Amino acid sequence: MLSPADSLAPDWLVIPDDANALADGVWPASARRDEQGGLVLGGMTATDIVREHGTPVLVLDEDEVRARARAFHEAFAAATASHGGTARVYYAGKAFLSTTVAGWVTEEGLNIDVCTRGELEVALAAGVDAARIGFHGNNKLPAEIERAVSVGVGTIIIDSAIEVERTAEIAARAGVVQRVLVRVNSGVHAETHDFLATAHEDQKFGMTFADAEIAVARIRELPSLEFVGLHCHIGSQIFGVAGFRESAARVLELHERLRAGGEVPVLNLGGGFGIAYTSVDDPTPIEQLATEIVDAVAAGCAERGIPLPILSFEPGRAIVGTAGVTLYEVGTTKPVRLDSGATRLYVSVDGGMSDNARPALYGAEFSARIASRTTDAEPALARVVGRHCESGDIVVDHEYLPGDVAPGDLLAVPATGAYCASLASNYNHVPRPAVVAVSAGASRVIVRGETIEDLLARDAGIGMNEGAR
């Protein structure tokens, strides 16, 4: 029989037999408990990581990032090779980008996509060959396009008719021919295991097929641009391949029509493959994704009697998401009794929406475990919250934690490698935490944590006030 507290839990959240257990697939492959019950990541205990770097801290398992990058590269290479084709896999800079991570993923065979001048400069600072970079965005600033063209970015993904003219003019001034893709909307939008197919999508990215045909015709008229193919992205955190099959079938119709006017060597089908944030999430295995998507495209090409284009994919969070674990220290706990008689345990940590905005932005669900010890205490329905002055400052909305969780405990939240650091802010003037890489029992800072001095250094009024005094 459910207790009053259990009635507050969503249907998917199962009371665990062991509130210390680490769910398979949610944590990096290296995650385990040591003999004392502490969480181990990349061969280092959470306690030792925190002793060196403090809390909050985002821990990235280098071996996990590399293994997943390598797995995607190999899976899509093998799937396309079986049909006599080739594949390219792009790491999504927006998920998390630093020079170190850019080095890891390119060493494992991936290209990189960026969508701002800042992301471009990080990739270049990492020594990434500009020819292996794709530049996205619905409103690329002229200065950004100029920089991308000047360094020889491999492809610019055109998002509107205005960008056709803008990019052509900039490339002409630079005396180069810029390779471009055209982003289209297939009318397929997918999230997790469901997808919706419509005639049009009401969103800021991409063009309708009709507008794309006009844009391609114009690109082919412009000597400073080279049209190399189409790009289509159907969503993110996607499980299964049904949405990709439907989208690919639609885009191939346009691809075939465009071939009447010239070569269309590349087809980028996007990605947004899902990861497990909780024990009930069931991501599609990498090899299955690659095989079934490529088989569907190859079959579509065969039906139309056209050659298989170079296929590109953008796995998104699936490369880095599972590799990240954020460590916090518990500051307070507070049981809150509701009118229904149910009690929810509020567990406050020393981070919050400034280092993980996804629950506040999207209602995203995460998991949590005590990282510094194990316990025999009965599971209690808990909500992990941050220290910001917002009632919506929630880190983990629904979780069963040991009922004796207490101030001073270290709390670990897995699957934070993607978008958490990228979306981090200084809300309430809280410094952003460090990002630390772990591997083979050692750690190193790859993004320095901010200090109060860093925050104050941006306040131009401080020096002015001192001068006035």
DALINZI-V864258 format. One record per backbone hydrogen bond with DSSP energy under -0.5 kcal/mol. CO is the residue of the C=O (numbers start at 0). NH is the residue of the N-H. If there is no record, write none. Layout:
CO & NH
CO & NH
//
This chain:
2 & 6
4 & 7
5 & 8
9 & 12
11 & 13
17 & 20
20 & 22
22 & 25
22 & 26
24 & 275
27 & 30
31 & 39
33 & 36
37 & 33
38 & 45
39 & 31
40 & 43
41 & 440
43 & 40
44 & 48
45 & 49
46 & 50
47 & 51
48 & 52
49 & 53
55 & 433
56 & 58
56 & 326
57 & 59
57 & 435
58 & 60
58 & 324
59 & 61
59 & 437
60 & 64
61 & 65
62 & 66
63 & 67
64 & 68
65 & 69
66 & 70
67 & 71
68 & 72
69 & 73
70 & 74
71 & 75
72 & 76
73 & 77
74 & 78
75 & 79
76 & 80
77 & 81
79 & 82
79 & 84
80 & 83
85 & 310
87 & 312
88 & 110
89 & 315
90 & 92
90 & 112
91 & 94
91 & 95
94 & 418
94 & 421
97 & 101
98 & 102
99 & 103
100 & 104
101 & 105
102 & 106
103 & 107
104 & 109
105 & 108
110 & 90
111 & 133
112 & 92
113 & 135
115 & 119
116 & 120
117 & 121
118 & 122
119 & 123
120 & 124
121 & 125
122 & 127
123 & 126
128 & 131
129 & 132
129 & 153
131 & 111
132 & 153
132 & 154
133 & 113
133 & 135
134 & 156
140 & 143
140 & 144
141 & 145
142 & 146
143 & 147
144 & 148
145 & 149
146 & 150
147 & 151
147 & 152
148 & 151
154 & 134
155 & 157
155 & 180
157 & 182
159 & 163
160 & 164
161 & 165
162 & 166
163 & 167
164 & 168
165 & 169
166 & 170
167 & 171
168 & 172
169 & 173
170 & 174
170 & 175
171 & 174
175 & 177
177 & 225
178 & 155
179 & 227
179 & 228
180 & 157
180 & 182
181 & 230
182 & 206
183 & 185
186 & 188
186 & 197
188 & 195
189 & 235
190 & 193
191 & 238
193 & 190
195 & 188
195 & 197
200 & 202
206 & 184
207 & 211
208 & 212
209 & 213
210 & 214
211 & 215
212 & 216
213 & 217
214 & 218
215 & 219
216 & 220
217 & 220
217 & 221
218 & 221
220 & 222
221 & 224
223 & 177
225 & 179
227 & 265
228 & 181
229 & 267
230 & 183
233 & 189
235 & 191
236 & 191
237 & 273
240 & 244
241 & 245
242 & 246
243 & 247
244 & 248
245 & 249
246 & 250
247 & 251
248 & 252
249 & 252
249 & 253
250 & 254
251 & 255
252 & 256
253 & 257
254 & 258
255 & 259
256 & 259
257 & 260
258 & 261
264 & 309
265 & 229
266 & 268
266 & 311
267 & 231
269 & 313
271 & 237
274 & 276
277 & 280
284 & 288
285 & 289
286 & 290
287 & 291
288 & 292
289 & 293
290 & 294
291 & 295
292 & 296
293 & 297
294 & 298
295 & 299
296 & 300
297 & 301
298 & 302
299 & 303
300 & 304
300 & 305
301 & 304
309 & 266
310 & 87
311 & 268
312 & 89
313 & 271
314 & 272
314 & 317
315 & 318
315 & 319
316 & 320
319 & 323
320 & 323
320 & 416
322 & 60
323 & 414
323 & 415
323 & 416
324 & 58
324 & 326
325 & 412
326 & 55
326 & 56
327 & 410
328 & 349
329 & 407
331 & 347
333 & 345
334 & 336
335 & 343
337 & 340
341 & 337
343 & 335
343 & 345
344 & 346
344 & 382
345 & 333
345 & 347
346 & 384
347 & 330
347 & 331
350 & 386
351 & 354
351 & 355
353 & 424
356 & 360
357 & 361
357 & 362
357 & 363
358 & 362
368 & 411
370 & 38
377 & 402
379 & 400
380 & 344
381 & 398
382 & 346
382 & 384
383 & 394
383 & 395
384 & 348
387 & 389
389 & 392
391 & 393
392 & 385
395 & 383
398 & 381
398 & 400
400 & 379
401 & 404
405 & 408
408 & 329
409 & 370
409 & 371
410 & 327
411 & 368
411 & 413
412 & 325
418 & 422
420 & 423
425 & 428
426 & 429
428 & 430
431 & 449
433 & 57
434 & 445
434 & 446
435 & 59
436 & 443
437 & 61
437 & 62
438 & 441
441 & 438
443 & 436
446 & 434
450 & 454
451 & 455
452 & 456
453 & 457
454 & 457
455 & 458
457 & 459
458 & 461
459 & 463
460 & 464
461 & 465
462 & 466
463 & 467
464 & 468
//
